[in-house]
Amino acid sequence: MATDHQTPASKQQQPSTVAFKIVIYEQENFQGRCHELTGPCPDLREFGVEKVGSILVQSGPWVGYEQSSCKGEQFVFEKGEYPRWDSWTNSRRSDTVSSFRPIKVVRTSDRRAGVKEG
Amino acid sequence: MATDHQTPASKQQQPSTVAFKIVIYEQENFQGRCHELTGPCPDLREFGVEKVGSILVQSGPWVGYEQSSCKGEQFVFEKGEYPRWDSWTNSRRSDTVSSFRPIKVVRTSDRRAGVKEG
């Protein structure tokens, strides 16, 4: 459920010690109203965001989904600028992004210290 | 390129020094012929892989694409097991995966001097 008060990023539980940050703009080229996310967002409409026009990823990666609750077509967002919908997809099936979550990063050597890989 | 000797995890500081590894199986439930990737693959057919039935991600994340040359619908693969096509997508538009690449991981504090990940 949506909460009105926002926990400061420094206090949020994070998968690692490093923060995720993505800024969603309602219009192309980073114009119009914007909303910043630092964690999973199952429905952008909770924040009054009706349309995603452009996206700035300050730290990632993230995955965006066509539908709310992280369903439907997926779009990967790595650190960088996405000024128009066609900068994050070339599948041309949908220009809608409704939910976001950070992508878990777990590498083999993160959990198996010292294990040699073949 | 791959190196034979591996730096212990405790000494690793950069995401780039950590290997990516994903195993592609031609049949569901990790059966049939398999092929291991440790870097970008623009066309699985280059390795004789005609069909992706299941996927094991040993270290990631990765993104798979419906079409070759990393085009078309995207599918995010984090560390874990994907025994059937419906475990990596619920968009039901396509069950085809033709190309793969590791996902770049750059967090804000990675660039800031002196910040180490735990």
gemmi code that builds the backbone of each chain (N, CA, C; Angstrom):
import gemmi

chains = {
    "A": [
        ("MET", (0.830, -1.196, 0.000), (0.000, 0.000, 0.000), (0.867, 1.250, 0.000)),
        ("ALA", (0.307, 2.308, -0.494), (1.059, 3.560, -0.547), (1.189, 4.154, 0.853)),
        ("THR", (2.299, 4.760, 1.089), (2.482, 5.474, 2.344), (2.772, 6.927, 2.013)),
        ("ASP", (2.297, 7.786, 2.888), (2.488, 9.202, 2.621), (3.882, 9.673, 3.015)),
        ("HIS", (4.364, 9.107, 4.099), (5.686, 9.572, 4.492), (6.750, 8.705, 3.850)),
        ("GLN", (7.822, 9.328, 3.542), (8.877, 8.683, 2.775), (10.080, 8.446, 3.686)),
        ("THR", (10.504, 7.201, 3.771), (11.695, 6.923, 4.566), (12.923, 7.457, 3.832)),
        ("PRO", (13.790, 8.158, 4.520), (14.997, 8.635, 3.846), (15.779, 7.471, 3.244)),
        ("ALA", (16.372, 7.700, 2.095), (17.086, 6.632, 1.399), (18.138, 5.986, 2.292)),
        ("SER", (18.743, 6.777, 3.135), (19.827, 6.247, 3.965), (19.330, 5.246, 4.997)),
        ("LYS", (18.021, 5.289, 5.284), (17.495, 4.363, 6.281), (16.744, 3.188, 5.673)),
        ("GLN", (16.528, 3.224, 4.356), (15.773, 2.138, 3.750), (16.600, 0.862, 3.721)),
        ("GLN", (15.867, -0.256, 3.836), (16.544, -1.537, 3.707), (16.995, -1.691, 2.273)),
        ("GLN", (18.212, -2.040, 2.090), (18.749, -2.152, 0.754), (19.377, -3.518, 0.563)),
        ("PRO", (19.264, -4.027, -0.667), (19.851, -5.320, -0.952), (21.363, -5.305, -0.700)),
        ("SER", (21.957, -4.172, -0.940), (23.370, -4.050, -0.645), (23.528, -2.712, 0.059)),
        ("THR", (24.744, -2.290, 0.232), (24.955, -1.043, 0.951), (24.784, 0.162, 0.030)),
        ("VAL", (24.586, -0.089, -1.251), (24.560, 1.006, -2.205), (23.131, 1.305, -2.635)),
        ("ALA", (22.781, 2.573, -2.690), (21.417, 2.969, -3.022), (21.131, 2.826, -4.509)),
        ("PHE", (19.870, 2.519, -4.816), (19.354, 2.576, -6.178), (18.613, 3.896, -6.347)),
        ("LYS", (18.741, 4.515, -7.500), (17.968, 5.734, -7.731), (17.608, 5.888, -9.214)),
        ("ILE", (16.307, 6.142, -9.465), (15.835, 6.354, -10.835), (14.833, 7.502, -10.791)),
        ("VAL", (14.885, 8.371, -11.809), (13.961, 9.497, -11.869), (13.067, 9.341, -13.101)),
        ("ILE", (11.750, 9.362, -12.856), (10.743, 9.177, -13.901), (10.173, 10.551, -14.267)),
        ("TYR", (10.219, 10.927, -15.547), (9.638, 12.190, -16.018), (8.385, 11.887, -16.833)),
        ("GLU", (7.385, 12.743, -16.689), (6.132, 12.472, -17.410), (6.228, 12.790, -18.897)),
        ("GLN", (7.170, 13.683, -19.263), (7.301, 14.031, -20.670), (8.671, 13.615, -21.215)),
        ("GLU", (8.768, 13.620, -22.526), (10.038, 13.300, -23.174), (11.110, 14.323, -22.793)),
        ("ASN", (12.366, 13.901, -22.974), (13.510, 14.794, -22.759), (13.559, 15.409, -21.366)),
        ("PHE", (13.142, 14.605, -20.373), (13.297, 14.987, -18.966), (12.552, 16.275, -18.636)),
        ("GLN", (11.365, 16.354, -19.189), (10.513, 17.518, -18.962), (9.274, 17.095, -18.172)),
        ("GLY", (8.610, 18.097, -17.635), (7.347, 17.849, -16.925), (7.591, 17.383, -15.501)),
        ("ARG", (6.522, 16.928, -14.886), (6.627, 16.453, -13.505), (7.549, 15.250, -13.435)),
        ("CYS", (8.255, 15.140, -12.307), (9.116, 13.972, -12.159), (8.932, 13.348, -10.793)),
        ("HIS", (9.308, 12.070, -10.713), (9.214, 11.352, -9.450), (10.438, 10.455, -9.311)),
        ("GLU", (11.042, 10.498, -8.136), (12.255, 9.722, -7.892), (11.917, 8.441, -7.127)),
        ("LEU", (12.494, 7.328, -7.576), (12.323, 6.059, -6.858), (13.670, 5.577, -6.318)),
        ("THR", (13.635, 5.009, -5.131), (14.841, 4.403, -4.569), (14.589, 2.933, -4.192)),
        ("GLY", (13.416, 2.448, -4.526), (13.083, 1.044, -4.248), (11.920, 0.625, -5.125)),
        ("PRO", (11.442, -0.604, -4.942), (10.381, -1.133, -5.800), (9.134, -0.249, -5.804)),
        ("CYS", (8.496, -0.153, -6.962), (7.267, 0.621, -7.104), (6.283, -0.200, -7.925)),
        ("PRO", (5.312, -0.853, -7.276), (4.397, -1.732, -8.002), (3.394, -0.998, -8.882)),
        ("ASP", (3.202, 0.301, -8.656), (2.254, 1.036, -9.491), (2.579, 2.533, -9.444)),
        ("LEU", (3.057, 3.040, -10.572), (3.434, 4.458, -10.621), (2.251, 5.382, -10.362)),
        ("ARG", (1.040, 4.884, -10.630), (-0.139, 5.732, -10.411), (-0.320, 6.068, -8.942)),
        ("GLU", (0.259, 5.237, -8.070), (0.224, 5.567, -6.644), (0.844, 6.929, -6.371)),
        ("PHE", (1.797, 7.299, -7.219), (2.478, 8.575, -7.050), (1.915, 9.635, -7.987)),
        ("GLY", (0.784, 9.337, -8.589), (0.175, 10.293, -9.500), (0.847, 10.364, -10.861)),
        ("VAL", (1.730, 9.403, -11.141), (2.397, 9.391, -12.450), (1.515, 8.622, -13.432)),
        ("GLU", (1.017, 9.315, -14.442), (0.085, 8.699, -15.390), (0.793, 8.210, -16.652)),
        ("LYS", (1.962, 8.798, -16.925), (2.625, 8.517, -18.198), (4.131, 8.639, -17.980)),
        ("VAL", (4.892, 7.711, -18.549), (6.347, 7.800, -18.469), (6.876, 8.314, -19.799)),
        ("GLY", (7.471, 9.502, -19.767), (7.964, 10.105, -21.012), (9.462, 9.957, -21.183)),
        ("SER", (10.191, 10.005, -20.074), (11.643, 9.853, -20.124), (12.137, 9.419, -18.745)),
        ("ILE", (13.347, 8.874, -18.734), (13.861, 8.252, -17.514), (15.348, 8.528, -17.365)),
        ("LEU", (15.726, 8.879, -16.139), (17.134, 9.085, -15.818), (17.518, 8.085, -14.731)),
        ("VAL", (18.466, 7.205, -15.034), (18.909, 6.231, -14.042), (20.212, 6.727, -13.425)),
        ("GLN", (20.147, 7.050, -12.158), (21.351, 7.533, -11.481), (22.159, 6.387, -10.910)),
        ("SER", (21.485, 5.357, -10.421), (22.203, 4.144, -10.030), (21.261, 2.963, -10.217)),
        ("GLY", (21.795, 1.920, -10.771), (20.935, 0.797, -11.139), (21.694, -0.503, -11.102)),
        ("PRO", (21.207, -1.495, -11.800), (20.152, -1.471, -12.804), (18.746, -1.639, -12.206)),
        ("TRP", (17.759, -1.262, -13.063), (16.342, -1.410, -12.739), (15.660, -2.188, -13.856)),
        ("VAL", (14.492, -2.732, -13.531), (13.631, -3.263, -14.588), (12.269, -2.582, -14.473)),
        ("GLY", (11.776, -2.116, -15.612), (10.436, -1.558, -15.687), (9.509, -2.567, -16.328)),
        ("TYR", (8.236, -2.516, -15.977), (7.248, -3.456, -16.518), (6.098, -2.684, -17.142)),
        ("GLU", (5.601, -3.242, -18.220), (4.464, -2.661, -18.931), (3.238, -2.526, -18.024)),
        ("GLN", (2.997, -3.518, -17.183), (1.806, -3.522, -16.334), (2.181, -3.286, -14.875)),
        ("SER", (1.193, -2.945, -14.068), (1.443, -2.782, -12.640), (1.780, -4.133, -12.011)),
        ("SER", (2.285, -4.101, -10.788), (2.665, -5.306, -10.041), (3.751, -6.111, -10.752)),
        ("CYS", (4.595, -5.395, -11.502), (5.747, -6.022, -12.153), (5.337, -7.192, -13.049)),
        ("LYS", (4.364, -6.918, -13.918), (3.906, -7.912, -14.886), (4.010, -7.336, -16.302)),
        ("GLY", (3.937, -8.260, -17.253), (3.952, -7.845, -18.647), (5.356, -7.667, -19.198)),
        ("GLU", (5.457, -6.982, -20.313), (6.746, -6.810, -20.973), (7.742, -6.099, -20.061)),
        ("GLN", (8.997, -6.530, -20.166), (10.056, -5.998, -19.298), (10.971, -5.054, -20.077)),
        ("PHE", (11.491, -4.071, -19.357), (12.431, -3.129, -19.960), (13.589, -2.913, -18.991)),
        ("VAL", (14.802, -3.172, -19.439), (15.975, -3.008, -18.571), (16.469, -1.572, -18.630)),
        ("PHE", (16.737, -1.018, -17.464), (17.269, 0.343, -17.370), (18.591, 0.319, -16.610)),
        ("GLU", (19.661, 0.539, -17.347), (20.969, 0.661, -16.716), (21.263, 2.142, -16.488)),
        ("LYS", (22.339, 2.412, -15.773), (22.697, 3.803, -15.492), (22.786, 4.596, -16.795)),
        ("GLY", (22.093, 5.722, -16.850), (22.149, 6.535, -18.061), (20.841, 7.253, -18.313)),
        ("GLU", (20.726, 7.812, -19.514), (19.576, 8.630, -19.874), (18.727, 7.944, -20.944)),
        ("TYR", (17.416, 8.009, -20.754), (16.447, 7.428, -21.692), (15.451, 8.531, -22.050)),
        ("PRO", (15.751, 9.329, -23.074), (14.948, 10.516, -23.353), (13.573, 10.247, -23.976)),
        ("ARG", (13.389, 9.092, -24.607), (12.115, 8.751, -25.239), (11.858, 7.258, -25.086)),
        ("TRP", (10.613, 6.841, -25.255), (10.280, 5.427, -25.077), (11.105, 4.515, -25.992)),
        ("ASP", (11.466, 5.028, -27.182), (12.203, 4.140, -28.080), (13.684, 4.021, -27.703)),
        ("SER", (14.086, 4.706, -26.623), (15.453, 4.490, -26.129), (15.506, 3.338, -25.125)),
        ("TRP", (14.350, 2.862, -24.647), (14.390, 1.712, -23.741), (13.780, 0.458, -24.336)),
        ("THR", (13.197, 0.559, -25.503), (12.710, -0.663, -26.151), (12.710, -0.487, -27.657)),
        ("ASN", (12.942, -1.565, -28.358), (12.748, -1.545, -29.806), (11.723, -2.596, -30.199)),
        ("SER", (10.986, -3.084, -29.195), (10.023, -4.128, -29.546), (8.741, -3.528, -30.126)),
        ("ARG", (8.523, -2.238, -29.830), (7.418, -1.485, -30.442), (6.049, -2.098, -30.169)),
        ("ARG", (6.001, -2.928, -29.136), (4.688, -3.488, -28.808), (3.951, -2.589, -27.834)),
        ("SER", (4.727, -1.902, -27.002), (4.102, -1.084, -25.976), (5.037, 0.055, -25.611)),
        ("ASP", (4.463, 1.225, -25.353), (5.284, 2.334, -24.849), (4.910, 2.643, -23.402)),
        ("THR", (4.232, 1.719, -22.765), (3.759, 1.947, -21.401), (4.693, 1.296, -20.392)),
        ("VAL", (5.024, 2.025, -19.342), (5.751, 1.453, -18.212), (4.955, 1.786, -16.956)),
        ("SER", (4.583, 0.773, -16.193), (3.675, 0.988, -15.061), (4.283, 0.662, -13.704)),
        ("SER", (5.330, -0.164, -13.683), (5.933, -0.502, -12.387), (7.439, -0.689, -12.564)),
        ("PHE", (8.147, -0.569, -11.460), (9.615, -0.650, -11.478), (10.115, -1.417, -10.276)),
        ("ARG", (11.256, -2.061, -10.461), (11.983, -2.580, -9.296), (13.480, -2.605, -9.610)),
        ("PRO", (14.310, -2.463, -8.570), (15.748, -2.627, -8.784), (16.048, -4.077, -9.124)),
        ("ILE", (17.094, -4.310, -9.878), (17.479, -5.680, -10.236), (18.508, -6.185, -9.233)),
        ("LYS", (18.213, -7.366, -8.690), (19.129, -8.002, -7.751), (20.456, -8.307, -8.435)),
        ("VAL", (21.515, -8.055, -7.748), (22.820, -8.369, -8.304), (23.501, -9.348, -7.367)),
        ("VAL", (23.605, -10.589, -7.811), (24.305, -11.595, -7.016), (25.257, -12.328, -7.935)),
        ("ARG", (26.497, -12.230, -7.637), (27.492, -12.925, -8.449), (28.017, -14.110, -7.673)),
        ("THR", (28.505, -15.069, -8.413), (28.980, -16.310, -7.792), (29.924, -16.026, -6.643)),
        ("SER", (30.870, -15.149, -6.867), (31.890, -14.949, -5.846), (31.392, -14.101, -4.685)),
        ("ASP", (30.180, -13.519, -4.828), (29.626, -12.760, -3.711), (29.305, -13.669, -2.531)),
        ("ARG", (28.895, -14.908, -2.852), (28.495, -15.740, -1.716), (29.437, -16.912, -1.479)),
        ("ARG", (30.306, -17.177, -2.431), (31.215, -18.304, -2.218), (32.643, -17.783, -2.183)),
        ("ALA", (32.979, -17.204, -1.065), (34.305, -16.581, -0.959), (35.392, -17.613, -1.228)),
        ("GLY", (36.271, -17.268, -2.080), (37.440, -18.112, -2.280), (37.239, -19.311, -3.173)),
        ("VAL", (36.006, -19.554, -3.599), (35.767, -20.718, -4.457), (36.311, -20.441, -5.857)),
        ("LYS", (37.038, -21.375, -6.364), (37.609, -21.218, -7.705), (36.581, -21.597, -8.756)),
        ("GLU", (36.499, -20.792, -9.766), (35.603, -21.153, -10.868), (36.392, -21.770, -11.989)),
        ("GLY", (35.755, -22.701, -12.661), (36.426, -23.392, -13.747), (36.507, -22.578, -14.998)),
    ],
    "B": [
        ("MET", (39.120, -11.237, -21.421), (39.175, -12.679, -21.626), (39.266, -13.397, -20.275)),
        ("ALA", (38.944, -14.659, -20.290), (38.964, -15.436, -19.047), (40.397, -15.633, -18.552)),
        ("THR", (40.532, -15.619, -17.262), (41.838, -15.926, -16.688), (41.679, -17.142, -15.798)),
        ("ASP", (42.764, -17.884, -15.656), (42.673, -19.119, -14.882), (42.737, -18.869, -13.390)),
        ("HIS", (43.515, -17.885, -12.996), (43.582, -17.683, -11.552), (42.566, -16.647, -11.133)),
        ("GLN", (42.010, -16.868, -9.971), (40.874, -16.075, -9.509), (41.284, -15.330, -8.245)),
        ("THR", (41.023, -14.045, -8.239), (41.294, -13.271, -7.031), (40.268, -13.637, -5.969)),
        ("PRO", (40.695, -13.863, -4.736), (39.713, -14.169, -3.689), (38.676, -13.065, -3.574)),
        ("ALA", (37.445, -13.454, -3.242), (36.353, -12.492, -3.182), (36.671, -11.344, -2.234)),
        ("SER", (37.385, -11.658, -1.166), (37.672, -10.629, -0.178), (38.521, -9.508, -0.749)),
        ("LYS", (39.235, -9.788, -1.811), (40.078, -8.747, -2.397), (39.424, -8.073, -3.589)),
        ("GLN", (38.272, -8.620, -4.023), (37.636, -8.043, -5.190), (36.907, -6.769, -4.815)),
        ("GLN", (37.054, -5.742, -5.612), (36.395, -4.484, -5.312), (35.572, -3.981, -6.482)),
        ("GLN", (35.808, -4.516, -7.647), (35.148, -3.953, -8.814), (34.217, -4.985, -9.433)),
        ("PRO", (32.996, -4.535, -9.774), (32.059, -5.457, -10.420), (32.676, -6.092, -11.657)),
        ("SER", (33.521, -5.353, -12.342), (34.054, -5.840, -13.599), (35.019, -7.009, -13.415)),
        ("THR", (35.527, -7.193, -12.202), (36.450, -8.301, -12.008), (35.705, -9.597, -11.724)),
        ("VAL", (34.394, -9.516, -11.553), (33.609, -10.684, -11.186), (32.978, -11.287, -12.432)),
        ("ALA", (33.057, -12.607, -12.530), (32.566, -13.270, -13.736), (31.044, -13.310, -13.777)),
        ("PHE", (30.511, -13.214, -14.977), (29.097, -13.507, -15.229), (29.027, -14.931, -15.771)),
        ("LYS", (28.012, -15.655, -15.357), (27.860, -17.000, -15.915), (26.389, -17.397, -15.980)),
        ("ILE", (25.975, -17.860, -17.157), (24.599, -18.322, -17.356), (24.665, -19.594, -18.200)),
        ("VAL", (23.806, -20.565, -17.860), (23.780, -21.821, -18.615), (22.415, -21.959, -19.286)),
        ("ILE", (22.460, -22.141, -20.599), (21.258, -22.260, -21.420), (21.025, -23.735, -21.740)),
        ("TYR", (19.843, -24.240, -21.435), (19.487, -25.630, -21.765), (18.448, -25.629, -22.874)),
        ("GLU", (18.569, -26.601, -23.756), (17.629, -26.629, -24.886), (16.247, -27.124, -24.492)),
        ("GLN", (16.167, -27.899, -23.399), (14.870, -28.417, -22.970), (14.487, -27.881, -21.591)),
        ("GLU", (13.229, -28.027, -21.258), (12.752, -27.608, -19.943), (13.448, -28.391, -18.834)),
        ("ASN", (13.409, -27.827, -17.622), (13.933, -28.503, -16.428), (15.400, -28.914, -16.544)),
        ("PHE", (16.170, -28.046, -17.243), (17.623, -28.205, -17.293), (18.033, -29.538, -17.919)),
        ("GLN", (17.318, -29.870, -18.974), (17.582, -31.106, -19.699), (18.102, -30.767, -21.097)),
        ("GLY", (18.678, -31.780, -21.713), (19.116, -31.642, -23.088), (20.480, -30.964, -23.178)),
        ("ARG", (20.840, -30.609, -24.388), (22.127, -29.954, -24.604), (22.166, -28.633, -23.856)),
        ("CYS", (23.340, -28.256, -23.381), (23.438, -26.965, -22.713), (24.651, -26.200, -23.219)),
        ("HIS", (24.585, -24.888, -23.014), (25.694, -24.033, -23.428), (25.887, -22.955, -22.375)),
        ("GLU", (27.131, -22.753, -21.987), (27.440, -21.773, -20.943), (27.931, -20.477, -21.574)),
        ("LEU", (27.415, -19.369, -21.071), (27.884, -18.059, -21.534), (28.545, -17.308, -20.376)),
        ("THR", (29.606, -16.592, -20.690), (30.244, -15.738, -19.689), (30.344, -14.297, -20.193)),
        ("GLY", (29.763, -14.043, -21.337), (29.766, -12.685, -21.895), (28.680, -12.558, -22.932)),
        ("PRO", (28.584, -11.397, -23.585), (27.495, -11.149, -24.532), (27.439, -12.201, -25.637)),
        ("CYS", (26.210, -12.546, -26.035), (25.998, -13.508, -27.116), (24.922, -12.960, -28.040)),
        ("PRO", (25.305, -12.387, -29.172), (24.317, -11.759, -30.058), (23.418, -12.739, -30.796)),
        ("ASP", (23.806, -14.013, -30.841), (22.958, -14.975, -31.542), (23.281, -16.386, -31.050)),
        ("LEU", (22.335, -16.968, -30.326), (22.571, -18.305, -29.772), (22.781, -19.354, -30.855)),
        ("ARG", (22.244, -19.078, -32.042), (22.406, -20.058, -33.126), (23.862, -20.227, -33.526)),
        ("GLU", (24.679, -19.214, -33.223), (26.119, -19.350, -33.469), (26.696, -20.557, -32.740)),
        ("PHE", (26.069, -20.894, -31.608), (26.554, -22.027, -30.821), (25.709, -23.268, -31.077)),
        ("GLY", (24.884, -23.202, -32.077), (24.054, -24.354, -32.403), (22.840, -24.493, -31.507)),
        ("VAL", (22.555, -23.471, -30.707), (21.384, -23.534, -29.827), (20.166, -23.034, -30.600)),
        ("GLU", (19.218, -23.929, -30.812), (18.057, -23.579, -31.628), (16.864, -23.157, -30.783)),
        ("LYS", (16.867, -23.576, -29.508), (15.686, -23.386, -28.670), (16.145, -23.248, -27.227)),
        ("VAL", (15.580, -22.297, -26.507), (15.908, -22.146, -25.089), (14.768, -22.747, -24.266)),
        ("GLY", (15.070, -23.822, -23.537), (14.031, -24.494, -22.765), (14.071, -24.148, -21.288)),
        ("SER", (15.281, -23.949, -20.765), (15.431, -23.582, -19.348), (16.783, -22.901, -19.171)),
        ("ILE", (16.906, -22.192, -18.069), (18.079, -21.344, -17.870), (18.496, -21.380, -16.411)),
        ("LEU", (19.803, -21.498, -16.206), (20.374, -21.448, -14.859), (21.343, -20.272, -14.806)),
        ("VAL", (21.052, -19.306, -13.939), (21.943, -18.145, -13.814), (22.820, -18.361, -12.588)),
        ("GLN", (24.106, -18.529, -12.832), (25.032, -18.743, -11.708), (25.532, -17.411, -11.165)),
        ("SER", (25.733, -16.434, -12.031), (26.048, -15.088, -11.567), (25.538, -14.112, -12.608)),
        ("GLY", (24.895, -13.068, -12.125), (24.232, -12.151, -13.045), (24.189, -10.763, -12.477)),
        ("PRO", (23.276, -9.959, -12.944), (22.135, -10.271, -13.799), (22.459, -10.230, -15.298)),
        ("TRP", (21.535, -10.851, -16.065), (21.617, -10.884, -17.514), (20.295, -10.377, -18.083)),
        ("VAL", (20.343, -9.980, -19.343), (19.099, -9.735, -20.069), (19.112, -10.582, -21.339)),
        ("GLY", (17.998, -11.260, -21.557), (17.808, -12.019, -22.785), (16.873, -11.259, -23.706)),
        ("TYR", (17.035, -11.462, -25.006), (16.201, -10.758, -25.993), (15.528, -11.771, -26.904)),
        ("GLU", (14.327, -11.433, -27.257), (13.535, -12.268, -28.161), (14.257, -12.480, -29.501)),
        ("GLN", (14.877, -11.411, -30.013), (15.513, -11.488, -31.328), (17.033, -11.482, -31.189)),
        ("SER", (17.720, -11.845, -32.255), (19.176, -11.781, -32.238), (19.635, -10.321, -32.187)),
        ("SER", (20.913, -10.134, -31.949), (21.511, -8.791, -31.844), (20.863, -7.947, -30.751)),
        ("CYS", (20.383, -8.595, -29.705), (19.821, -7.893, -28.546), (18.705, -6.929, -28.934)),
        ("LYS", (17.756, -7.458, -29.706), (16.581, -6.679, -30.114), (15.297, -7.414, -29.693)),
        ("GLY", (14.219, -6.632, -29.700), (12.921, -7.228, -29.389), (12.647, -7.260, -27.895)),
        ("GLU", (11.676, -8.065, -27.524), (11.260, -8.123, -26.126), (12.417, -8.548, -25.221)),
        ("GLN", (12.430, -7.950, -24.032), (13.525, -8.194, -23.088), (13.055, -9.089, -21.932)),
        ("PHE", (13.994, -9.874, -21.421), (13.704, -10.732, -20.271), (14.866, -10.645, -19.284)),
        ("VAL", (14.572, -10.265, -18.063), (15.617, -10.129, -17.054), (15.869, -11.472, -16.372)),
        ("PHE", (17.130, -11.817, -16.241), (17.517, -13.060, -15.559), (18.465, -12.734, -14.415)),
        ("GLU", (17.948, -12.886, -13.198), (18.782, -12.720, -12.030), (19.281, -14.102, -11.597)),
        ("LYS", (20.180, -14.104, -10.633), (20.729, -15.386, -10.164), (19.598, -16.321, -9.748)),
        ("GLY", (19.603, -17.530, -10.266), (18.560, -18.476, -9.899), (18.233, -19.417, -11.042)),
        ("GLU", (17.130, -20.135, -10.874), (16.730, -21.169, -11.822), (15.459, -20.775, -12.557)),
        ("TYR", (15.447, -21.006, -13.853), (14.293, -20.705, -14.706), (13.964, -21.983, -15.480)),
        ("PRO", (13.125, -22.834, -14.891), (12.916, -24.167, -15.484), (12.053, -24.191, -16.744)),
        ("ARG", (11.233, -23.148, -16.954), (10.352, -23.104, -18.125), (10.238, -21.648, -18.594)),
        ("TRP", (9.807, -21.457, -19.819), (9.721, -20.102, -20.361), (8.825, -19.207, -19.513)),
        ("ASP", (7.782, -19.806, -18.891), (6.879, -18.943, -18.128), (7.459, -18.550, -16.768)),
        ("SER", (8.685, -19.022, -16.472), (9.345, -18.546, -15.259), (10.160, -17.283, -15.521)),
        ("TRP", (10.371, -16.938, -16.795), (11.084, -15.691, -17.054), (10.213, -14.618, -17.711)),
        ("THR", (8.994, -14.948, -18.056), (8.100, -13.908, -18.570), (6.657, -14.278, -18.274)),
        ("ASN", (5.846, -13.271, -18.046), (4.412, -13.521, -17.976), (3.693, -12.699, -19.044)),
        ("SER", (4.490, -12.208, -20.006), (3.839, -11.380, -21.022), (3.167, -12.255, -22.089)),
        ("ARG", (3.611, -13.508, -22.182), (2.966, -14.494, -23.060), (2.904, -14.071, -24.521)),
        ("ARG", (3.763, -13.150, -24.873), (3.794, -12.748, -26.282), (4.779, -13.599, -27.056)),
        ("SER", (5.815, -14.049, -26.360), (6.850, -14.800, -27.044), (7.538, -15.726, -26.062)),
        ("ASP", (7.885, -16.921, -26.511), (8.680, -17.806, -25.669), (10.076, -17.967, -26.257)),
        ("THR", (10.449, -17.090, -27.155), (11.731, -17.209, -27.831), (12.771, -16.294, -27.185)),
        ("VAL", (13.956, -16.828, -26.941), (15.086, -16.005, -26.517), (16.230, -16.296, -27.472)),
        ("SER", (16.753, -15.258, -28.105), (17.749, -15.453, -29.163), (19.118, -14.876, -28.840)),
        ("SER", (19.177, -13.901, -27.947), (20.478, -13.304, -27.618), (20.510, -12.914, -26.149)),
        ("PHE", (21.720, -12.772, -25.634), (21.921, -12.480, -24.205), (23.063, -11.487, -24.031)),
        ("ARG", (22.950, -10.720, -22.971), (24.121, -9.961, -22.528), (24.042, -9.750, -21.014)),
        ("PRO", (25.202, -9.617, -20.358), (25.198, -9.277, -18.931), (24.688, -7.845, -18.773)),
        ("ILE", (24.081, -7.552, -17.637), (23.583, -6.204, -17.373), (24.646, -5.428, -16.598)),
        ("LYS", (24.941, -4.248, -17.117), (25.902, -3.361, -16.454), (25.381, -2.960, -15.086)),
        ("VAL", (26.241, -2.975, -14.119), (25.847, -2.544, -12.782), (26.702, -1.357, -12.389)),
        ("VAL", (26.085, -0.187, -12.354), (26.800, 1.008, -11.914), (25.926, 1.722, -10.919)),
        ("ARG", (26.393, 1.833, -9.709), (25.625, 2.531, -8.683), (26.280, 3.874, -8.426)),
        ("THR", (25.489, 4.806, -7.938), (25.989, 6.162, -7.712), (27.283, 6.147, -6.921)),
        ("SER", (27.270, 5.380, -5.832), (28.441, 5.448, -4.966), (29.633, 4.672, -5.515)),
        ("ASP", (29.410, 3.875, -6.588), (30.561, 3.223, -7.204), (31.552, 4.259, -7.726)),
        ("ARG", (31.010, 5.387, -8.157), (31.877, 6.407, -8.746), (32.492, 7.296, -7.685)),
        ("ARG", (31.873, 7.306, -6.528), (32.392, 8.202, -5.501), (33.594, 7.570, -4.825)),
        ("ALA", (34.610, 8.337, -4.701), (35.888, 7.809, -4.221), (35.741, 7.152, -2.858)),
        ("GLY", (36.363, 6.034, -2.725), (36.515, 5.429, -1.414), (35.341, 4.611, -0.924)),
        ("VAL", (34.244, 4.581, -1.645), (33.099, 3.816, -1.149), (33.263, 2.349, -1.541)),
        ("LYS", (33.214, 1.495, -0.555), (33.341, 0.056, -0.804), (32.007, -0.617, -0.534)),
        ("GLU", (31.698, -1.609, -1.348), (30.484, -2.389, -1.097), (30.778, -3.451, -0.064)),
        ("GLY", (29.750, -3.727, 0.767), (29.922, -4.727, 1.817), (29.777, -6.111, 1.265)),
    ],
}
model = gemmi.Model(1)
for chain_id, residues in chains.items():
    chain = gemmi.Chain(chain_id)
    for i, (resn, *xyz) in enumerate(residues, 1):
        res = gemmi.Residue()
        res.name, res.seqid = resn, gemmi.SeqId(i, " ")
        for name, pos in zip(("N", "CA", "C"), xyz):
            atom = gemmi.Atom()
            atom.name, atom.element = name, gemmi.Element(name[0])
            atom.pos, atom.b_iso = gemmi.Position(*pos), 0.0
            res.add_atom(atom)
        chain.add_residue(res)
    model.add_chain(chain)
structure = gemmi.Structure()
structure.add_model(model)
structure.setup_entities()
